[in-house]
């Protein structure tokens, strides 16, 4: 099955390292959104170092993922669970999937299994974005699509 066109926008987390409660720190290095072209699918991603990522596992499926991807953990790789986002209702639903982002070579891998057990996966390279003052523009963009059509 051919990979669907997708655009993943990564935003540097400006709150990284700051506290939001006693002993609670913002620890996501990047926040991201992934839009699948023509599918009305949007995913939210928060990229953490493995030490924080592994403590966010909540389901048995996520524990299985941790056992499989634990061997690729390095200082250069960030990890994220996948949350499906419905813009109309603003509902966030965790889905089976995860993403890896290698900061050394900007390689991004994303795997999502939807409700119909259809597996979608992407291997993308992120590129730096131009800064637009006054706008919330992404730090990095990873896509396999021509964005002029969006």
Secondary structure by P-SEA (a helix, b strand, c coil): ccccbbbbbbbcccccccccccccccccccccccccccccbbbbbbbbcaaaaaaacccaaaaaaaaaacccccccbbbbbbbbbcccccbbbbcccbbbbccccbbbbbbbbccccbbbbbbbbbbbbbbbcccccccbbbbccccccc
